[in-house]
């Protein structure tokens, strides 16, 4: 009990995203309800779907004075059997197993998991009486959680208790300042050149913005390892999320010409950052949309990067690339080292008791663009 009380005091006096040990205390004290221990990650929790799924005609946002269920009833729904795949370009709403009764001053935000993004499965968190997607912006919020789901490339067979998105909980302001970001890039470093393992500092970045961000560029040089992948247009393909498949049945490889890649409008690409990325253990990161002055495209759908990404088991790693889920809104050429995405770093409230490279993951060994774990 004393340990729990002390950790609760730490949460209430801390600043930053909450690490695994704090999330465990919140679950033990039923501030997070229905959370399985295995779904606690270094600085986030995996949310899991129940068997309660409905098909709706259109996407929607929840009014600030209504619950998700009240909104579903207003827009109209058809009950969907989880035994049947969800279909491309149709919209579904699934209730989550977890609900929240957050402490005062704790808030949160969500992102799709890596596998959801790489399957081109759009997943947005819905919460009672909160209009923005993927947000629990009200501190001390209490209520049920749902997800809005829309497969864009493949029909997907789901199961109860699988995780499609993740939630990060925070206390106070998590953002880091510009001077701290510049210092972090110098030591221990967050960007590394894959050819030399040299740190890439703020001054060496290919582009800069005014949002205290780290800018990533695209890898567009073909080697004997596939540069990337583009999804097939066969809308009859079904992916059972618990099965494995041959890559060539669902994707074609992408090659560059003269260090350029042509992105065709509306197609879904899996590509890679040029830079190798590290998230130091005391920090977390989120991939965010780049300014549209750099191009009319979406470069990611899954955004959280847990502490310890790329540090290696011994803490001496030189990072690894980040996979990009790209959809162009107009046909365009992208060149090697063209800016493609940005990273926002944030404080953790405390050093986590586990980090990304210390636990099993499907994506710790990626060296180029990496498809979802279902593909071999």
Order of alpha helices (4+ residues) and beta strands (2+ residues): alpha-beta-alpha-beta-beta-alpha-beta-beta-beta-alpha-beta-beta-beta-beta-beta-alpha-beta-beta-beta-beta-beta-beta-beta-beta-beta-beta-beta-beta-beta-beta
